[in-house]
Amino acid sequence: MKQAIAIAAAVLLAGCAAMTSTGPAAVADLAPTKGNNTKGSVAFTQGGERVTVVAEISGLTPGGHGFHVHEKGDCTAEDATSAGGHFNPAGKPHADPGNRDRHAGDMPMLVADASGNARLTTTLDIVTIGGGAADIVGRSVIVHKDADDYKTQPTGNSGARVACGVIRRR
């Protein structure tokens, strides 16, 4: 009986350890595009089938700003157009991140305070880190000048790109 209890306890502890361990991680360091001051960092951590995103951004105008993963990991153009369009491996429409039928790169809007700082913690369900068609490593994160209306195709009418960062494995 004691041996059975010990085995059961070991199995439970192993299960708890697996639930609290973190999976693959990635980060993007955001730099401003020409004429802008927006900068920050975005951390991605995979846990099971979800990716947690933690963003800390400064240098924004107060209010909402579109925030997306873009298809190319290239921020070399002065206006970050080298990053291409929204990351959309399944060919879905642009939509609110609460809608399952959306671009993989659609994320919740950043909302900057009166000092121009925004912090966002969210969970994404249709991207991965380090494997598969929905892998975000090697792509880019873009912060836009304006709020995302989540309706206008294919970009949400969120305006110019004010910051860009390439997503790299941590």
N, C-alpha and C positions, 0 to 999 in steps of 0.2 A: 504494500500500500504506500509506504514512504517513497519507494522508487517511482511509482506512478505519479504521485504528487510532485516530486522533483522534476520529472519529465514534463508534466503539464506546466509547471512554473517556468521552466526553460523555454518551452514553446511560446508561452505568453510574453515573456521578456523579449524574445527574438522578434515576435510580431510587433511589439511596441517600438522596438528599436528601428525596425524597417519603416514604420509609419512616420517616425520623426526625422529620419535621415533625409538629406536633401539630394536631389538628383543633379543633372547637368546644369551648369550656370553659364551665363553670358553677360556682357556689359557693352554699353555704347557710351562713349564720351562725346557729348554734343558741343560743337563749336559753331559760332555765329556765321551766317552767310554775310556777304558783302553789305555793309551799311547797317548791320544789326548788332545787338549786344547780347543776344540770347545764348546761354550756355548751361551746361548741367550734365547729369549722368542718368542713365537708365540701366537698372539691373534686372536681369531675368533669371529666374530659378525654376526648374521643372520639378514638379512633385506629382508623380503618377501621370495622368493624362492632362494635367493643367500646368500652366506656366504663370507664376506670380511675377508681376511687374512692379518695380518701385522706381519712380521717377522724381528727381529733384531738379527743378529748372529755375533759373533766374534771368533777369533782363527782359521780361515780357511786359507788354502793356496790360493793365488790369482787365480782367474778364476772360472769356473763353478763347481757346486756341485748339485748332485741329491737331491731332497727334496720331501718327500712323507709322507702321513698318512699311518701308518701300522696297521694291523688288531688287534693286542693285545696291551693293555695298560700295558706292562710289560717291564721295562728297566733294570731288575735285572742282566742279563748276562753281563759279562765284555765287550762283543762285541755287545751287544744289539740285538742279534739274538732271544732273548726271546720275542721281539716285533712281531715276525712272518713276513709274507710277506706283500705286499702292500694291503691296504684295498680295497676289490673288491667284494662287495656284489652282483653285477649283473653279475659276471663272464665274464667280458670284457677283451680284450687284453691291455697290457701296451701301452700307446701312449702319444703323445703330449697333454698337457692340453687344447689346442684349439680344439681338436678332441672330439666330443661328445661320440664316441665309445671308451671309455677308462676306466681304473680303477678309482673308486671314489677317491682313494688316490693319484692320479697323480697330482702334482702341478708344476708350473713353476720352472725352475732351479734357484737356488741361484747363484749370481755372486759376488764373493768377490773382493774387491779392493786390491791395493798393500799392504795395512796394514792388510789384512785378515778379513775385515768387510764387511758384506752383509746386505742390507735392501731390503725387498720385500713387496710390497702391491699389492694384486691381489684379484680377485673375483672368487669363485668357484660356479658352477651351479648344481652339482649333489651330494652334501652332505648336511646334516642338523645338527643342534645342538639340542640335547635333544629329538629326536623322530624319529621313522621309521627305515627302514632297512639301510638307508644311514647315520645314526647318528654317528658322530665322537667322541662324549664324551665317555671316557673310552678306547680310542684307543691311539696310540702314534704317535709322529712326529719324523722322522728320517732325519738327514742330512748325506749325503754320501761323501766319500773322492773325488770322481771323478764326472765329468760331466755326465749327463744323455743323452744317444743317442736317447731316445724315440722310439727305434726300437727293441732292444734285449729283448726277452721275458724270464722271466716275470719282469725283474728288470731295464732294460735300461742300463745295464753294468756300473752302477755308483759306483761300488766298495764297500769298507768297510764302516761300519757305524761309523761315528766320533762323533755323538751326538744323544741323545735320550731324549724325554720328554713325559710324560703321559698327555693327554688332559683331563682337568677337567672343570666342569661347574664353571663359575664365578658368 
